[in-house]
Amino acid sequence: MRPLPELSLLQSFVTVAQELNFRRSAERLALDQSALSRRIQKLESVLGYRLLERTTREVMLTPAGRLFYRRAGEILASTAQSVSEARSVAEGRTGRVRVAYMAFAATELMPRTVSRFGARHPDIALELQYMRTQGQKLALANDEIDVGFMIGPYDNSECRTELLASDLLYAVMPRGHPLLRQHQLHPVDLAGQPLILGDMAQWGEFRYRLEDLFSQVGMPLQPRLEASNTLALIGLVAAGLGVTIYPESLIGFLGRNVETRPIVHPDFRSRTILAWKRSNRSRAVLDFIAIAMQRGLG
């Protein structure tokens, strides 16, 4: 298999094919005519066939030269476009960022970051995917996403994380519940209350966090009912079947059939973090991370 010609040889040939004059071609390329002639000879040697017929009076393309001129022009145009597109990606002006988010980031943190990023980088595509925290960890490891809004903390030597929010935990109760007489609750106030919690399949990471917190105060979690989605959880609570626990970020989206009280304890918080692989040096991804880390997003 013959080696492929250098781009500089292709550019020289295309210029000669356009001008059909070595003097004018040499001027366009800022070369002397002898150097240009050597380039054409080298290109023909690499290809193994003649491209030009040259006399003292004129320069003409051979049949092979006419076909090669069309293809060489396409190659040069495609190469220039590829260089330009790659430069845009390298400079963070175009490209894509694959973003995963869990429920607690879906109402404020993720949408506000996406809004601000889109305003600054309109030509960068954002691919959003709802994903549980455990799924995000696997997706990061497999390079299926670039960044993830997940429940923290997360310790992994291959990833970096940034704390975005530390939300108070709230007890969510049906209207008229006796605990609503108190302006705030302590964990012990929930002892003996029937709990309605998200199931382990969909809410596993949050359940692990709650179990750790309640075990620290000597109260094992024993849910009366489990549900897989927010609507079902709130519906069961509104029906008077028990109490659930939500982070502050979701409190404003619960509707009018339930009421809430904060759980006062220094450790009873839900932490939302942003995670990404240390090896991901995409300019677009790094810009997205920088915007997500800004406080006071509006």
Buried (B, 14 or more C-beta within 10 A) or exposed (E): EEEEBEEEBBBBBBBBBEBBBBEEBBBBBEBEEEEBBEBBEBBBEEBEEBBBEBEEEEBEBBEEBEEBBEEBBEBBEEEEEEEEEEEBBEEBBBBBBBBBBBBBBBBBBBBBBBEBBEEEBEEBEBEBBEBBBBBBBEBBEEEBBBBBBBBBEBEEEEBBBBEBBEBBBBBBBBEEBEBBEEEEBEBEBBEEBEBBBBBEEBBBBBBBBBBEBBEEBEBEBEBEBBBEEBEBBBBBBBEEBBBBBBBBBBBEEBEEEBBBBBBBBEEBBBBBBBBBBEEBEBBBBBBBBEBBEEEEBE
